[in-house]
Amino acid sequence: MCFCGTNPAAGLGGIAVTTADHLNTLAGTEAGARLLFENAAQGILSIDHSGCIVDANPAALKMFGYSRDGLVGEAVETLLPESVRRKHSDLRAQYERNPHPRPMGIGMNLVGRRRDGSEFPAEISLSHLSVNGGYTVAFVADITQRHGAERERESLISQLHSALAEKTVLLKEVNHRVKNNLSVIGALLGMQADEVDSEQARQALGDSQQRVLSMALVQEFLYTGDHLDRINFGQYARQLAEQISAACSVDDRVRIEVKAEPIDLPVNRAIPCGLILNELVSNAFKHGFPGGRTGSITVRFSRRPEGDLLLSCEDDGVGIPEGVDWKNAHSLGLRIVQILVKQIEGKLTLDRPHRGTRFELSFPLQDRVRTAPPMERQPGAGSQETTE
């Protein structure tokens, strides 16, 4: 060996010092690893290639109820239920042929067996170390508490589903009873209309009956539909139009067509919109085609690009005369319409084409957020105002 002009003794001394430092580092590393092994909260088992347990940390010993002497040297299958030991032995042999870090039993419910024979749900991860002939390290966790929490959560969810189902049935029953009660009120109004002699009174009672039935139809949609807080207003408009047409007994001389998008309206919008549509369509039937005239009524319901909804009723009848102030009309129907338009924060316009009448209502799907007006500054409270 040549040291190129250096002192051989000094060179050997340097090698000796380096080797001693390296051994001290290795010793420190092994001691640190052992310290982590002994103090880990998770159970750790060391298993050789034949399936025998060569070491176990205190957490694993406590988990399975063994002493170190009682566990070391035993087959790892000792820690498993008897029903799965043979299968586990085969799976372990497969793992030994291609050892790599991975969770154990993916998609399976793993179970550990304690010394006293009791079993517990476990979560296990595997790793492999290629030292001293190679051995497998199993990291084991007792997940009994987690399973208990999951069962408790599933039980709570089941109770919530059950409570929700009960509430749903109850609300549907309420809607059904409200619909029945409104139908009874409508029938009573119809019976009363048949008993009066005055044509004006008979007409007023008939109009009231149709208003009540339009609200009953909303309740019917709530009872038979999939939702308890909203209805498909497009379907509702079609059914209401058929109902009004049958009530007005105009045969086929006045046709009604509904072009409505399937848009859901919440109940606080559906009821007033249904009443508004009832008034507009009823007025078109009653006043738009006098003297046996023929014609058509078209109802449209759609969503505007900006998000608001549009409901219109158009007819090709005689139309409303230019001199009529429809916004301040004395008829109950138009007064009801004006009140309900304000209630839904809508805007109602009247268009008089060359033939007939077109009412158009635009309104938001939900109530608009109202902001408080800014407070006016008062003189003397930080104000620069002066008085002479």
C-alpha positions as CSV (number, residue, x, y, z in Angstrom):
1,M,0.0,0.0,0.0
2,C,1.4,3.4,-0.9
3,F,0.6,6.5,1.0
4,C,2.3,9.0,-1.4
5,G,4.7,10.7,1.1
6,T,2.4,10.6,4.1
7,N,3.1,9.0,7.4
8,P,1.8,5.4,7.2
9,A,1.0,5.4,10.9
10,A,-0.9,8.6,10.5
11,G,-2.8,7.1,7.5
12,L,-3.8,4.0,9.5
13,G,-4.8,6.1,12.4
14,G,-7.1,8.1,10.1
15,I,-8.7,4.9,8.8
16,A,-9.2,3.7,12.3
17,V,-10.8,7.0,13.4
18,T,-13.1,7.0,10.3
19,T,-14.2,3.4,11.0
20,A,-14.9,4.1,14.6
21,D,-17.0,7.2,13.7
22,H,-18.9,5.1,11.2
23,L,-19.6,2.4,13.7
24,N,-20.8,4.9,16.2
25,T,-23.1,6.4,13.6
26,L,-24.5,2.9,12.8
27,A,-24.9,2.2,16.5
28,G,-26.8,5.5,16.9
29,T,-29.0,4.7,14.0
30,E,-29.9,1.3,15.2
31,A,-30.5,2.6,18.7
32,G,-32.8,5.3,17.3
33,A,-34.7,2.8,15.2
34,R,-35.1,0.5,18.2
35,L,-36.4,3.4,20.3
36,L,-39.0,4.2,17.6
37,F,-39.9,0.5,17.4
38,E,-40.4,0.2,21.2
39,N,-42.4,3.4,21.6
40,A,-44.6,3.4,18.5
41,A,-48.3,3.7,19.2
42,Q,-49.0,1.3,16.4
43,G,-48.4,-2.4,16.7
44,I,-45.3,-3.6,14.8
45,L,-44.4,-7.3,14.1
46,S,-41.3,-8.6,12.5
47,I,-41.8,-11.8,10.6
48,D,-39.2,-14.0,8.8
49,H,-39.6,-15.7,5.4
50,S,-41.0,-18.8,7.0
51,G,-43.8,-16.9,8.7
52,C,-42.4,-17.0,12.3
53,I,-42.6,-13.9,14.4
54,V,-39.1,-12.7,15.3
55,D,-40.0,-9.5,17.2
56,A,-43.0,-7.5,18.4
57,N,-43.1,-4.1,20.0
58,P,-45.0,-3.4,23.2
59,A,-48.0,-1.9,21.4
60,A,-48.5,-5.2,19.4
61,L,-48.0,-7.3,22.6
62,K,-50.6,-5.3,24.4
63,M,-53.0,-5.4,21.4
64,F,-52.9,-9.2,21.1
65,G,-52.4,-10.0,24.9
66,Y,-49.1,-11.7,24.7
67,S,-45.7,-11.4,26.4
68,R,-42.7,-11.1,24.2
69,D,-41.5,-14.6,25.1
70,G,-44.9,-16.0,24.5
71,L,-45.2,-14.5,21.0
72,V,-41.8,-14.6,19.5
73,G,-41.2,-17.8,17.6
74,E,-44.9,-18.4,17.0
75,A,-46.4,-18.5,13.5
76,V,-48.0,-15.3,12.5
77,E,-51.2,-17.2,11.7
78,T,-51.6,-17.6,15.5
79,L,-52.8,-14.0,15.5
80,L,-55.6,-14.7,13.0
81,P,-58.9,-16.5,13.4
82,E,-58.7,-20.2,12.6
83,S,-61.1,-19.9,9.7
84,V,-58.6,-17.8,7.7
85,R,-55.2,-19.2,8.7
86,R,-54.9,-21.6,5.7
87,K,-55.8,-18.9,3.2
88,H,-53.5,-16.4,4.9
89,S,-50.6,-18.9,4.7
90,D,-51.0,-19.1,0.9
91,L,-51.3,-15.3,0.6
92,R,-48.2,-14.9,2.7
93,A,-46.3,-17.2,0.4
94,Q,-47.4,-15.2,-2.6
95,Y,-46.2,-12.0,-0.9
96,E,-42.8,-13.5,-0.2
97,R,-42.3,-14.1,-3.9
98,N,-42.8,-10.4,-4.7
99,P,-42.4,-8.4,-1.4
100,H,-43.2,-4.7,-1.6
101,P,-44.8,-2.1,0.7
102,R,-48.7,-2.2,0.5
103,P,-51.8,-2.3,2.6
104,M,-52.9,-5.9,3.4
105,G,-56.3,-7.3,2.4
106,I,-57.5,-4.3,0.2
107,G,-61.3,-4.4,0.2
108,M,-61.4,-7.0,2.9
109,N,-62.5,-6.9,6.6
110,L,-59.4,-8.0,8.4
111,V,-59.7,-9.5,11.8
112,G,-57.1,-10.1,14.5
113,R,-57.2,-12.8,17.2
114,R,-56.1,-12.1,20.8
115,R,-54.5,-14.7,23.1
116,D,-57.8,-15.1,24.9
117,G,-59.6,-16.0,21.7
118,S,-61.4,-12.7,21.3
119,E,-61.3,-11.0,17.9
120,F,-61.1,-7.4,16.8
121,P,-61.2,-5.5,13.4
122,A,-57.7,-4.6,12.3
123,E,-56.0,-2.5,9.7
124,I,-52.6,-3.9,8.5
125,S,-49.9,-2.5,6.2
126,L,-46.9,-4.6,5.1
127,S,-43.3,-3.6,4.3
128,H,-40.2,-5.7,3.5
129,L,-36.6,-5.3,4.7
130,S,-33.8,-7.1,2.8
131,V,-31.4,-7.5,5.8
132,N,-30.5,-10.6,7.8
133,G,-32.0,-12.9,5.2
134,G,-35.0,-10.6,4.7
135,Y,-38.1,-10.2,6.8
136,T,-41.6,-8.7,6.6
137,V,-42.7,-5.8,8.9
138,A,-46.4,-5.7,9.6
139,F,-47.9,-2.5,11.0
140,V,-51.2,-3.4,12.9
141,A,-53.9,-1.0,14.2
142,D,-56.9,-2.0,16.2
143,I,-59.8,-0.2,14.6
144,T,-62.5,-1.3,17.0
145,Q,-63.3,2.3,18.0
146,R,-63.4,3.4,14.3
147,H,-65.8,0.6,13.5
148,G,-67.9,1.6,16.5
149,A,-68.0,5.2,15.3
150,E,-68.9,4.1,11.8
151,R,-71.7,1.9,13.1
152,E,-72.9,4.8,15.2
153,R,-72.8,7.1,12.2
154,E,-74.7,4.6,10.1
155,S,-77.3,4.2,12.8
156,L,-77.7,8.0,13.0
157,I,-78.0,8.3,9.2
158,S,-80.6,5.5,9.3
159,Q,-82.5,7.3,12.0
160,L,-82.3,10.6,10.0
161,H,-83.6,8.8,6.9
162,S,-86.4,7.3,8.9
163,A,-87.3,10.7,10.4
164,L,-87.2,12.3,7.0
165,A,-89.4,9.7,5.5
166,E,-91.9,10.2,8.4
167,K,-91.8,14.0,7.8
168,T,-92.3,13.5,4.1
169,V,-95.3,11.3,4.6
170,L,-96.7,13.8,7.1
171,L,-96.2,16.8,4.8
172,K,-97.7,14.9,1.9
173,E,-100.7,14.0,4.0
174,V,-101.0,17.7,5.0
175,N,-100.9,18.8,1.3
176,H,-103.5,16.1,0.5
177,R,-105.8,17.3,3.2
178,V,-105.4,21.0,2.2
179,K,-106.1,20.0,-1.4
180,N,-109.2,18.1,-0.3
181,N,-110.4,21.0,1.9
182,L,-110.0,23.5,-0.9
183,S,-111.8,21.1,-3.2
184,V,-114.7,20.9,-0.7
185,I,-114.8,24.7,-0.5
186,G,-114.8,24.9,-4.3
187,A,-117.7,22.4,-4.5
188,L,-119.7,24.4,-1.9
189,L,-119.2,27.6,-3.9
190,G,-120.4,25.8,-7.0
191,M,-123.4,24.5,-5.2
192,Q,-124.2,27.9,-3.9
193,A,-123.9,29.4,-7.4
194,D,-126.5,26.9,-8.6
195,E,-128.9,28.1,-5.9
196,V,-128.8,31.9,-6.5
197,D,-131.1,33.7,-9.0
198,S,-128.8,36.6,-9.7
199,E,-126.6,36.1,-12.7
200,Q,-124.1,38.5,-11.2
201,A,-123.9,36.6,-8.0
202,R,-123.7,33.3,-9.8
203,Q,-120.8,34.6,-11.9
204,A,-119.0,35.9,-8.8
205,L,-119.4,32.6,-7.0
206,G,-118.2,30.7,-10.1
207,D,-115.1,33.0,-10.3
208,S,-114.3,32.4,-6.6
209,Q,-114.8,28.7,-7.1
210,Q,-112.2,28.6,-9.9
211,R,-109.7,30.6,-7.8
212,V,-110.0,28.1,-5.0
213,L,-109.6,25.2,-7.4
214,S,-106.5,26.8,-8.9
215,M,-104.9,26.8,-5.4
216,A,-106.1,23.2,-4.8
217,L,-104.3,22.2,-8.0
218,V,-101.0,23.5,-6.5
219,Q,-101.6,21.3,-3.4
220,E,-102.3,18.4,-5.7
221,F,-99.0,18.8,-7.5
222,L,-97.2,19.0,-4.1
223,Y,-99.0,15.8,-2.9
224,T,-98.3,13.8,-6.1
225,G,-94.9,15.2,-7.0
226,D,-91.4,14.4,-6.0
227,H,-90.8,17.7,-4.1
228,L,-92.6,19.2,-1.1
229,D,-91.5,22.8,-1.7
230,R,-91.9,23.4,-5.4
231,I,-93.9,22.3,-8.4
232,N,-93.3,22.0,-12.2
233,F,-95.2,25.1,-13.2
234,G,-95.1,24.2,-16.9
235,Q,-97.2,21.1,-16.2
236,Y,-99.3,23.0,-13.8
237,A,-100.1,25.7,-16.4
238,R,-101.3,23.1,-18.9
239,Q,-103.6,21.4,-16.4
240,L,-104.9,24.7,-15.2
241,A,-105.7,25.8,-18.7
242,E,-107.6,22.6,-19.4
243,Q,-109.5,23.1,-16.1
244,I,-110.5,26.7,-17.0
245,S,-111.5,25.8,-20.5
246,A,-113.8,23.0,-19.2
247,A,-115.3,25.4,-16.6
248,C,-116.0,28.1,-19.3
249,S,-117.8,25.6,-21.5
250,V,-116.7,27.2,-24.8
251,D,-116.5,23.9,-26.7
252,D,-114.1,24.1,-29.6
253,R,-114.7,27.6,-30.8
254,V,-111.9,29.0,-28.6
255,R,-108.7,26.9,-28.6
256,I,-106.1,27.3,-25.8
257,E,-102.5,26.4,-26.3
258,V,-99.8,26.3,-23.6
259,K,-96.1,26.6,-24.5
260,A,-94.4,26.2,-21.1
261,E,-90.9,25.2,-20.1
262,P,-90.6,22.7,-17.3
263,I,-89.4,25.1,-14.7
264,D,-89.9,24.5,-11.0
265,L,-91.4,27.2,-8.9
266,P,-91.3,27.3,-5.1
267,V,-94.7,27.3,-3.4
268,N,-94.5,31.0,-2.5
269,R,-94.3,31.7,-6.2
270,A,-96.5,29.0,-7.6
271,I,-99.7,29.9,-5.8
272,P,-99.7,33.6,-6.7
273,C,-98.6,32.9,-10.3
274,G,-101.4,30.3,-10.5
275,L,-104.0,32.8,-9.4
276,I,-102.6,35.4,-11.8
277,L,-102.8,33.0,-14.7
278,N,-106.2,31.9,-13.7
279,E,-107.5,35.5,-13.8
280,L,-105.8,36.3,-17.2
281,V,-107.0,33.1,-18.9
282,S,-110.5,33.3,-17.4
283,N,-110.9,37.0,-18.5
284,A,-109.7,36.0,-22.0
285,F,-112.4,33.3,-22.2
286,K,-115.2,35.4,-20.8
287,H,-114.5,38.8,-22.5
288,G,-112.3,38.2,-25.5
289,F,-114.8,36.2,-27.6
290,P,-118.3,37.6,-27.2
291,G,-121.2,36.7,-29.4
292,G,-119.9,33.2,-30.3
293,R,-116.7,34.4,-31.8
294,T,-114.0,31.9,-32.5
295,G,-110.3,32.3,-31.8
296,S,-107.4,31.1,-29.7
297,I,-105.6,31.8,-26.4
298,T,-101.8,31.2,-26.0
299,V,-100.1,30.8,-22.7
300,R,-96.3,31.0,-22.5
301,F,-93.9,30.4,-19.7
302,S,-90.1,30.6,-20.0
303,R,-86.9,31.8,-18.5
304,R,-85.3,35.0,-19.8
305,P,-81.6,35.1,-20.6
306,E,-81.0,37.4,-17.6
307,G,-82.6,34.8,-15.3
308,D,-86.1,36.3,-14.6
309,L,-89.2,34.3,-15.6
310,L,-91.8,35.3,-18.1
311,L,-95.4,34.3,-18.0
312,S,-97.8,35.6,-20.7
313,C,-101.4,35.2,-21.8
314,E,-102.3,36.3,-25.4
315,D,-105.6,36.1,-27.2
316,D,-106.8,37.1,-30.7
317,G,-110.2,38.3,-29.5
318,V,-111.8,41.7,-29.5
319,G,-109.1,43.2,-27.2
320,I,-109.3,45.7,-24.4
321,P,-110.4,49.2,-25.6
322,E,-107.8,51.9,-25.6
323,G,-109.7,54.0,-23.1
324,V,-109.8,51.4,-20.4
325,D,-107.4,52.0,-17.5
326,W,-106.7,48.4,-16.7
327,K,-104.3,49.3,-13.9
328,N,-107.1,51.0,-12.0
329,A,-109.9,48.7,-13.0
330,H,-112.8,48.1,-10.6
331,S,-113.1,44.4,-11.4
332,L,-112.1,42.1,-8.6
333,G,-110.0,39.9,-10.9
334,L,-107.7,42.6,-12.1
335,R,-107.3,44.0,-8.6
336,I,-106.3,40.6,-7.4
337,V,-103.8,40.4,-10.2
338,Q,-102.2,43.8,-9.3
339,I,-101.9,42.7,-5.6
340,L,-100.3,39.4,-6.5
341,V,-97.9,41.0,-9.0
342,K,-96.5,43.2,-6.2
343,Q,-96.3,40.2,-3.9
344,I,-93.9,38.4,-6.2
345,E,-92.0,41.6,-7.1
346,G,-93.1,41.3,-10.7
347,K,-93.9,43.6,-13.6
348,L,-97.1,43.3,-15.6
349,T,-97.5,44.9,-19.0
350,L,-100.3,45.1,-21.5
351,D,-99.8,45.0,-25.2
352,R,-102.6,45.8,-27.6
353,P,-101.6,44.2,-31.0
354,H,-103.7,44.8,-34.1
355,R,-105.9,42.0,-32.8
356,G,-106.5,40.8,-29.3
357,T,-104.7,41.4,-26.0
358,R,-101.4,40.3,-24.6
359,F,-100.6,40.4,-20.9
360,E,-96.9,39.7,-20.0
361,L,-95.6,39.2,-16.5
362,S,-91.9,39.1,-15.6
363,F,-90.8,38.2,-12.1
364,P,-87.8,36.7,-10.3
365,L,-87.6,33.1,-9.3
366,Q,-86.8,34.1,-5.7
367,D,-87.4,37.1,-3.6
368,R,-84.8,39.8,-4.3
369,V,-82.5,40.8,-1.5
370,R,-83.6,44.1,-0.1
371,T,-80.9,46.5,1.1
372,A,-81.6,49.2,3.6
373,P,-81.3,52.7,2.2
374,P,-78.2,54.7,3.3
375,M,-78.8,56.7,6.5
376,E,-78.9,60.4,6.0
377,R,-76.3,62.4,7.8
378,Q,-77.8,64.5,10.6
379,P,-76.5,68.1,11.3
380,G,-74.1,68.2,14.2
381,A,-73.2,64.5,14.1
382,G,-69.8,64.8,12.3
383,S,-71.5,66.9,9.7
384,Q,-69.9,70.0,8.1
385,E,-73.3,71.6,7.6
386,T,-73.9,75.1,9.0
387,T,-77.0,77.1,9.6
388,E,-77.4,80.9,9.4
